[in-house]
Amino acid sequence: MSTGAIIMLVISIVIVWGGLIGAILLLRAHPEDSDLPEAGSGRYGPPRR
């Protein structure tokens, strides 16, 4: 592998894993969104036929 390919590989790995770690930290800080309706409330259920 060339030097440029290795640098791009390292950058892409840092971006992917950094995004994953950032998402985990965000979800740990804000675990639940209370604005969403309860499951099974029927408000956003499948369309009726």
Secondary structure, DSSP 8 states (H G I E B T S, - for coil): --HHHHHHHHHHHHHHHHHHHHHHHHHHHS---TTS--TT-STT-----
